[in-house]
């Protein structure tokens, strides 16, 4: 899949996440100190919406059961999830976040 525009940077303030739809996928897009990241929106535990989770530094905490994931790598930092979440390469052009759905 190609690189797709998903959301304006101004709509994802630093320290927050947002759920977006792109290429038939639900993604969680985060802005951590001005650097943007994209993960699959589904927690690998039971599918909780990571884009609605609480951001703590570079970690997102699933709002359903508290699994913790590294936003930059998708790696599990705390249970109950055991598998990492897919990540996608992000670029920012002209104030818009673009996600490469060909990787993930």
Residue pairs with C-beta under 8 A, 6 or more apart in sequence:
1 23
1 100
1 101
1 102
2 100
2 101
2 102
3 91
3 98
3 99
3 100
3 101
3 102
4 22
4 23
4 98
4 99
4 101
5 96
5 97
5 98
6 20
6 22
6 27
6 29
6 38
6 96
6 97
6 98
6 99
7 18
7 20
7 29
7 96
7 97
8 95
8 96
8 97
9 31
9 36
9 92
9 95
9 96
9 97
10 95
11 18
12 18
12 29
12 30
12 31
12 36
12 97
13 31
14 31
14 32
14 33
14 34
15 31
15 32
15 33
15 55
16 30
16 31
16 55
17 28
17 29
17 30
17 31
17 50
17 51
17 52
17 53
17 55
17 60
17 71
18 28
18 29
18 30
18 51
19 26
19 27
19 28
19 29
19 41
19 49
19 51
19 52
20 26
20 27
20 29
20 51
21 27
22 99
22 101
23 101
25 40
25 41
25 101
26 40
26 41
26 42
26 49
26 51
27 38
27 39
27 40
27 41
27 51
27 88
27 99
28 38
28 39
28 40
28 41
28 49
28 50
28 51
28 53
28 60
29 36
29 37
29 38
29 51
29 90
29 97
29 99
30 36
30 37
30 38
30 39
30 51
30 55
30 60
30 71
32 55
32 57
32 58
32 71
32 72
36 90
36 92
36 97
37 71
37 72
37 87
37 90
38 87
38 88
38 89
38 90
38 97
38 99
39 50
39 60
39 69
39 71
39 74
39 85
39 86
39 87
39 88
40 50
40 74
40 85
40 86
40 87
40 88
40 104
41 49
41 50
41 51
42 48
42 49
42 50
42 85
43 49
43 50
43 62
43 64
43 65
43 67
43 69
43 81
43 85
44 67
44 76
44 81
44 82
44 83
44 84
44 85
45 62
45 64
45 65
45 67
45 80
45 81
45 82
46 64
46 65
48 62
48 63
48 64
48 65
48 67
49 63
49 64
50 60
50 62
50 69
50 85
52 63
53 60
53 61
53 62
53 63
54 60
54 61
54 63
55 61
55 71
56 68
58 70
58 71
58 72
59 68
59 69
59 70
59 71
59 77
60 68
60 69
60 71
61 67
61 68
62 68
62 69
62 81
65 80
66 78
66 80
67 76
67 78
67 79
67 80
67 81
68 76
68 77
68 78
69 75
69 76
69 77
69 81
69 84
69 85
70 77
72 87
73 84
73 87
74 84
74 85
74 86
74 87
75 84
76 82
76 83
76 84
86 104
87 104
88 99
88 100
88 101
88 103
88 104
89 99
89 100
89 103
90 97
90 98
90 99
90 100
91 97
91 98
91 100
92 98
